[in-house]
Amino acid sequence: MEKPKVERTIFENKNINYRILEMYGGRLLAKVILRKLMRRIWKGPSVERAIMYNGVLVFDKPELHGEGMTVGQDFIRALLELGFRRCERMFEFCAGPGYIGYSILANGFCEKLTLADINPFAVEMAKKTARFNGIEHLVNVYQSDVLDQIPEHEKWDLVVGNPPHFLPRSPHDKNIKAFDPDWRVHKKFYASVKCFMKPDGFIVMQENIRGSTVELFKPMIEGGGGEVVSWKPGIDVCGRGNSMYYLVSQW
Protein backbone atom coordinates (compact mmCIF):
# COMPACT_ATOMS: atom_id res chain seq x y z
CA MET A 1 0.00 0.00 0.00
CA GLU A 2 1.21 3.47 -0.82
CA LYS A 3 0.65 5.90 2.00
CA PRO A 4 -1.29 9.00 0.92
CA LYS A 5 0.46 12.26 1.71
CA VAL A 6 -0.93 14.29 4.59
CA GLU A 7 0.05 17.91 4.96
CA ARG A 8 -1.54 18.65 8.31
CA THR A 9 -2.42 17.21 11.68
CA ILE A 10 -5.99 15.94 11.67
CA PHE A 11 -6.90 17.27 15.11
CA GLU A 12 -5.09 18.96 17.95
CA ASN A 13 -4.63 16.40 20.67
CA LYS A 14 -6.05 17.61 24.00
CA ASN A 15 -8.62 16.76 26.65
CA ILE A 16 -7.97 13.03 26.15
CA ASN A 17 -7.72 10.40 28.87
CA TYR A 18 -4.29 8.91 28.15
CA ARG A 19 -4.85 5.81 30.29
CA ILE A 20 -5.09 2.90 27.86
CA LEU A 21 -7.77 0.31 28.66
CA GLU A 22 -6.92 -1.77 31.68
CA MET A 23 -7.81 -4.91 29.75
CA TYR A 24 -5.49 -4.01 26.87
CA GLY A 25 -2.65 -6.52 27.05
CA GLY A 26 -1.69 -10.18 26.97
CA ARG A 27 -4.27 -11.17 29.55
CA LEU A 28 -7.10 -10.11 27.22
CA LEU A 29 -5.68 -12.23 24.41
CA ALA A 30 -5.44 -15.23 26.74
CA LYS A 31 -9.08 -14.78 27.80
CA VAL A 32 -10.27 -14.62 24.19
CA ILE A 33 -8.35 -17.79 23.25
CA LEU A 34 -9.73 -19.60 26.31
CA ARG A 35 -13.31 -18.60 25.41
CA LYS A 36 -12.89 -19.92 21.87
CA LEU A 37 -11.56 -23.24 23.18
CA MET A 38 -14.42 -23.55 25.66
CA ARG A 39 -17.02 -22.89 22.96
CA ARG A 40 -15.53 -25.73 20.88
CA ILE A 41 -15.56 -28.12 23.82
CA TRP A 42 -18.97 -27.17 25.22
CA LYS A 43 -21.83 -26.38 22.85
CA GLY A 44 -24.22 -25.25 25.55
CA PRO A 45 -26.84 -22.47 25.38
CA SER A 46 -25.84 -18.89 24.73
CA VAL A 47 -24.82 -17.19 27.97
CA GLU A 48 -25.05 -13.45 28.46
CA ARG A 49 -21.84 -11.93 29.80
CA ALA A 50 -20.39 -8.53 30.63
CA ILE A 51 -16.86 -7.12 30.22
CA MET A 52 -15.54 -3.95 31.88
CA TYR A 53 -14.01 -1.28 29.64
CA ASN A 54 -12.73 1.71 31.65
CA GLY A 55 -15.70 1.75 33.96
CA VAL A 56 -18.36 0.82 31.36
CA LEU A 57 -19.76 -2.69 31.74
CA VAL A 58 -20.44 -3.94 28.17
CA PHE A 59 -22.96 -6.79 27.80
CA ASP A 60 -22.65 -9.42 25.08
CA LYS A 61 -23.11 -13.09 24.20
CA PRO A 62 -20.44 -15.52 22.92
CA GLU A 63 -21.85 -15.53 19.38
CA LEU A 64 -21.33 -11.76 19.23
CA HIS A 65 -17.63 -11.90 20.08
CA GLY A 66 -15.50 -10.39 17.35
CA GLU A 67 -12.46 -8.25 16.71
CA GLY A 68 -13.87 -5.38 18.74
CA MET A 69 -12.68 -7.21 21.85
CA THR A 70 -9.15 -7.71 20.56
CA VAL A 71 -7.60 -5.67 17.73
CA GLY A 72 -10.52 -3.25 18.00
CA GLN A 73 -9.16 -2.02 21.33
CA ASP A 74 -6.14 -0.67 19.41
CA PHE A 75 -8.41 2.19 18.29
CA ILE A 76 -7.49 4.11 21.44
CA ARG A 77 -3.81 4.14 20.54
CA ALA A 78 -4.48 4.86 16.88
CA LEU A 79 -6.76 7.83 17.58
CA LEU A 80 -4.22 9.29 20.02
CA GLU A 81 -1.37 8.94 17.54
CA LEU A 82 -3.48 10.36 14.71
CA GLY A 83 -4.04 13.44 16.88
CA PHE A 84 -7.78 13.19 17.48
CA ARG A 85 -9.25 15.14 20.38
CA ARG A 86 -12.64 15.07 22.07
CA CYS A 87 -15.55 15.57 19.68
CA GLU A 88 -19.26 16.03 20.25
CA ARG A 89 -20.78 13.04 18.40
CA MET A 90 -19.20 9.78 17.31
CA PHE A 91 -20.67 6.80 15.44
CA GLU A 92 -19.50 3.18 15.49
CA PHE A 93 -20.41 1.39 12.24
CA CYS A 94 -20.95 -2.41 12.31
CA ALA A 95 -20.86 -1.96 16.07
CA GLY A 96 -21.99 -5.35 17.35
CA PRO A 97 -22.50 -4.88 21.12
CA GLY A 98 -20.37 -1.71 20.97
CA TYR A 99 -16.97 -2.93 22.20
CA ILE A 100 -15.12 -0.18 20.31
CA GLY A 101 -17.65 2.61 20.73
CA TYR A 102 -18.11 2.16 24.47
CA SER A 103 -14.33 2.00 24.97
CA ILE A 104 -13.86 5.24 23.04
CA LEU A 105 -16.67 6.92 24.97
CA ALA A 106 -15.14 5.77 28.26
CA ASN A 107 -11.79 7.23 27.21
CA GLY A 108 -13.30 10.66 26.63
CA PHE A 109 -13.04 10.94 22.84
CA CYS A 110 -16.70 11.89 22.41
CA GLU A 111 -19.55 13.46 24.37
CA LYS A 112 -22.26 11.33 22.77
CA LEU A 113 -22.16 7.97 21.00
CA THR A 114 -24.26 6.36 18.27
CA LEU A 115 -24.11 2.61 17.59
CA ALA A 116 -25.68 0.61 14.77
CA ASP A 117 -25.65 -3.01 13.65
CA ILE A 118 -27.83 -5.28 11.51
CA ASN A 119 -27.92 -8.01 14.19
CA PRO A 120 -30.93 -7.52 16.54
CA PHE A 121 -29.22 -9.45 19.37
CA ALA A 122 -26.19 -7.15 19.19
CA VAL A 123 -28.49 -4.14 19.27
CA GLU A 124 -30.30 -5.59 22.30
CA MET A 125 -27.00 -6.00 24.17
CA ALA A 126 -25.81 -2.50 23.22
CA LYS A 127 -29.03 -0.99 24.59
CA LYS A 128 -28.75 -3.04 27.78
CA THR A 129 -25.22 -1.70 28.29
CA ALA A 130 -26.47 1.89 28.06
CA ARG A 131 -29.33 1.20 30.50
CA PHE A 132 -27.22 -0.66 33.05
CA ASN A 133 -24.50 1.99 33.11
CA GLY A 134 -26.99 4.86 33.34
CA ILE A 135 -25.79 6.49 30.10
CA GLU A 136 -28.89 6.18 27.90
CA HIS A 137 -28.87 9.97 27.56
CA LEU A 138 -25.42 9.71 25.94
CA VAL A 139 -26.01 6.76 23.59
CA ASN A 140 -28.29 6.12 20.60
CA VAL A 141 -28.53 2.54 19.29
CA TYR A 142 -30.13 1.50 15.98
CA GLN A 143 -30.72 -1.75 14.14
CA SER A 144 -29.82 -0.89 10.56
CA ASP A 145 -28.78 -2.44 7.25
CA VAL A 146 -25.69 -0.27 6.70
CA LEU A 147 -27.21 3.24 7.18
CA ASP A 148 -30.71 2.62 5.83
CA GLN A 149 -32.50 2.88 9.18
CA ILE A 150 -30.42 5.72 10.66
CA PRO A 151 -32.60 8.83 11.32
CA GLU A 152 -31.78 11.89 9.23
CA HIS A 153 -31.15 14.01 12.32
CA GLU A 154 -28.02 11.98 13.21
CA LYS A 155 -24.88 14.05 12.47
CA TRP A 156 -21.38 12.90 13.39
CA ASP A 157 -17.95 14.47 13.86
CA LEU A 158 -16.17 11.10 13.85
CA VAL A 159 -17.07 7.64 12.56
CA VAL A 160 -15.15 4.49 13.50
CA GLY A 161 -15.70 0.90 12.52
CA ASN A 162 -14.35 -2.61 12.16
CA PRO A 163 -16.42 -3.87 9.18
CA PRO A 164 -16.07 -7.28 7.46
CA HIS A 165 -12.61 -7.38 5.88
CA PHE A 166 -12.72 -10.08 3.20
CA LEU A 167 -14.45 -11.18 0.02
CA PRO A 168 -16.02 -14.65 0.35
CA ARG A 169 -13.75 -17.44 -0.85
CA SER A 170 -16.65 -19.80 -1.55
CA PRO A 171 -20.48 -19.82 -1.47
CA HIS A 172 -20.20 -21.39 1.99
CA ASP A 173 -18.59 -18.28 3.53
CA LYS A 174 -21.68 -16.83 5.19
CA ASN A 175 -20.13 -15.15 8.24
CA ILE A 176 -21.20 -11.51 7.88
CA LYS A 177 -18.69 -10.47 10.55
CA ALA A 178 -15.84 -11.56 8.26
CA PHE A 179 -17.05 -11.46 4.64
CA ASP A 180 -18.42 -8.62 2.52
CA PRO A 181 -19.59 -10.05 -0.85
CA ASP A 182 -18.62 -7.73 -3.74
CA TRP A 183 -17.77 -5.16 -1.02
CA ARG A 184 -21.50 -4.40 -0.85
CA VAL A 185 -21.40 -3.12 2.74
CA HIS A 186 -18.42 -0.84 2.08
CA LYS A 187 -19.83 0.52 -1.18
CA LYS A 188 -23.22 1.24 0.34
CA PHE A 189 -21.71 2.83 3.41
CA TYR A 190 -19.37 5.20 1.58
CA ALA A 191 -22.10 6.10 -0.94
CA SER A 192 -24.53 7.20 1.78
CA VAL A 193 -22.50 8.39 4.77
CA LYS A 194 -21.87 11.99 3.70
CA CYS A 195 -25.36 13.19 4.61
CA PHE A 196 -24.68 12.13 8.23
CA MET A 197 -21.27 13.79 8.50
CA LYS A 198 -20.69 17.21 9.96
CA PRO A 199 -18.55 19.46 7.74
CA ASP A 200 -14.93 18.28 7.77
CA GLY A 201 -15.84 15.22 9.84
CA PHE A 202 -13.60 12.15 9.76
CA ILE A 203 -14.06 8.41 9.26
CA VAL A 204 -11.48 5.99 10.66
CA MET A 205 -12.05 2.43 9.42
CA GLN A 206 -10.06 -0.54 10.66
CA GLU A 207 -9.30 -2.81 7.69
CA ASN A 208 -7.06 -5.82 6.96
CA ILE A 209 -4.23 -5.79 4.41
CA ARG A 210 -4.86 -9.48 3.71
CA GLY A 211 -8.24 -8.53 2.25
CA SER A 212 -7.88 -4.99 0.92
CA THR A 213 -5.70 -1.96 0.21
CA VAL A 214 -6.16 1.79 0.48
CA GLU A 215 -6.41 1.91 -3.32
CA LEU A 216 -9.44 -0.41 -3.25
CA PHE A 217 -11.50 1.91 -1.05
CA LYS A 218 -10.25 5.23 -2.42
CA PRO A 219 -12.71 5.33 -5.39
CA MET A 220 -15.60 4.44 -3.07
CA ILE A 221 -14.68 7.27 -0.72
CA GLU A 222 -14.17 9.83 -3.45
CA GLY A 223 -17.36 8.74 -5.19
CA GLY A 224 -19.29 9.40 -1.99
CA GLY A 225 -17.81 12.86 -1.55
CA GLY A 226 -14.93 12.12 0.84
CA GLU A 227 -11.16 12.30 0.60
CA VAL A 228 -8.52 9.83 1.80
CA VAL A 229 -6.12 11.76 4.02
CA SER A 230 -4.06 9.11 5.81
CA TRP A 231 -3.62 5.49 6.82
CA LYS A 232 -1.89 3.93 9.80
CA PRO A 233 -0.71 0.38 10.61
CA GLY A 234 -2.35 -1.46 13.49
CA ILE A 235 -0.83 -3.45 16.34
CA ASP A 236 -2.17 -6.45 18.25
CA VAL A 237 -2.95 -6.77 21.96
CA CYS A 238 0.67 -7.71 22.64
CA GLY A 239 1.95 -4.52 21.02
CA ARG A 240 3.25 -6.19 17.86
CA GLY A 241 2.50 -5.22 14.26
CA ASN A 242 -0.34 -7.14 12.64
CA SER A 243 -2.31 -7.18 9.40
CA MET A 244 -4.73 -4.44 10.43
CA TYR A 245 -4.58 -0.86 9.21
CA TYR A 246 -6.62 2.31 9.76
CA LEU A 247 -7.99 4.16 6.74
CA VAL A 248 -8.70 7.83 7.48
CA SER A 249 -10.97 9.93 5.26
CA GLN A 250 -12.35 13.43 5.61
CA TRP A 251 -15.87 14.52 4.65
Secondary structure, DSSP 8 states (H G I E B T S, - for coil): -------S-SS---S------TT-SHHHHHHHHHHHHHHHH-------EEEEETTEEEEE-GGG--GGGTGGGGHHHHHHHHT---EEEEEEET-TTTHHHHHHHHTTSEEEEEEEES-HHHHHHHHHHHHHTT-TTTEEEEE-STTTTS-TT--EEEEEE----B--SSTT---TTTB-GGGHHHHHHHHHGGGGEEEEEEEEEEEETTT--HHHHHHHHHHHT-EEEEEEEEE-TTS-EEEEEEEEEE-
